[in-house]
Amino acid sequence: AIVSSRKDMFRAKRALAASGVCVSIGELQHFFYGAFRQSSEYRQLSAANKVLAEEEDGLDDFCSTCGLRGLLICCDACSAVFHLACVGLDAVPDGDWKCPACKQGLPPGSVPPGSAVQVKAEVH
């Protein structure tokens, strides 16, 4: 029952209960994870993730203003990334774009005076 229902934990639990075996969803997940860790799929996935980690793009994964993930625009002068709304843009600009800090000649990652991030930091 466990193998035939391998990706549907609730179906596997019902099938086992019908055969008189009572297990929790957590126990099923633990079993499947243990079996998965021994599989060739896991080894292939681990190898692929290792390659992806080595191909790091050098850019941040979180908006430099709000700290959240999402669709981000990259500064062409530093590694900072931003949501369009966080830097007051409605659309991706044509050509090179510089973040507020780089436009003001500040070091990458610094917060321009009067920016929303600085105001939030001062309020808290």
C-alpha positions in Angstrom: 0.0 0.0 0.0 2.8 2.4 0.8 4.7 1.9 -2.5 1.5 2.0 -4.7 0.4 5.3 -3.0 3.9 6.8 -2.8 3.1 10.4 -3.3 -0.3 10.6 -1.7 0.2 10.3 2.0 -3.5 10.4 2.8 -4.3 7.6 0.3 -1.4 5.5 1.7 -2.7 6.1 5.2 -6.2 5.0 4.2 -4.9 1.9 2.4 -2.9 0.9 5.4 -5.8 1.5 7.8 -8.0 -0.7 5.6 -5.4 -3.5 6.0 -5.4 -3.0 9.8 -2.2 -0.9 10.1 -2.5 2.5 11.8 0.2 5.0 11.0 0.4 8.8 11.1 1.1 11.0 8.1 4.4 12.0 9.9 5.5 8.3 10.0 4.7 7.9 6.3 6.7 11.0 5.5 9.6 9.8 7.5 9.5 6.4 5.7 9.3 8.0 2.2 12.1 10.5 3.0 14.3 7.7 4.2 13.6 5.7 1.1 14.1 8.7 -1.1 17.5 9.5 0.5 18.6 6.0 -0.7 17.3 6.4 -4.3 19.2 7.3 -7.5 16.7 10.2 -7.9 18.1 11.7 -4.7 21.7 11.3 -5.8 20.9 13.0 -9.2 19.0 15.8 -7.5 21.8 16.4 -5.1 24.4 16.5 -7.9 22.2 18.9 -9.9 21.8 21.2 -6.8 25.5 21.2 -6.3 26.1 22.3 -9.9 23.5 25.1 -9.5 25.1 26.3 -6.3 28.4 26.5 -8.1 26.8 28.6 -10.8 25.8 31.4 -8.4 25.0 34.6 -10.3 26.5 36.9 -7.7 23.2 38.7 -7.2 21.2 39.0 -4.0 18.0 36.9 -3.8 16.1 39.4 -1.6 15.0 42.9 -2.3 17.5 45.4 -0.8 14.6 47.6 0.3 12.0 45.3 1.8 14.0 42.1 2.2 11.4 39.9 0.4 11.8 37.6 -2.6 10.0 38.1 -5.8 10.5 39.6 -9.3 13.5 41.8 -8.9 15.4 44.3 -10.9 19.2 44.2 -10.7 21.4 47.3 -10.3 23.9 47.4 -13.1 26.6 49.0 -10.9 26.4 46.6 -7.8 24.8 43.3 -6.8 21.7 44.8 -5.1 18.3 43.8 -6.4 14.9 45.5 -5.8 11.2 45.1 -6.5 10.1 47.7 -9.1 7.7 49.2 -6.6 10.3 49.5 -3.9 12.4 51.8 -6.1 9.4 53.7 -7.5 9.4 52.1 -11.0 6.3 50.9 -12.9 8.3 49.0 -15.5 11.8 47.7 -16.2 13.7 50.6 -17.7 15.5 50.3 -21.0 19.3 50.2 -20.9 21.4 50.3 -17.7 19.8 51.1 -14.4 21.4 52.1 -11.2 20.0 51.7 -7.7 19.4 54.8 -5.5 22.7 54.2 -3.6 24.8 53.9 -6.8 23.0 56.9 -8.3 24.2 59.0 -5.4 27.8 57.5 -5.5 27.4 55.7 -2.2 29.1 52.4 -1.6 27.1 49.3 -2.7 24.7 48.2 -0.1 24.5 51.5 1.7 21.2 53.2 2.3 20.7 56.6 0.7 19.7 59.4 3.2 15.9 59.8 3.3 15.2 56.4 1.7 12.2 54.3 2.8 14.7 51.8 4.3 16.4 54.4 6.4 13.1 55.9 7.5 11.9 52.4 8.6 15.1 51.8 10.5 14.8 55.1 12.3 11.2 54.5 13.3 11.9 51.1 14.8 
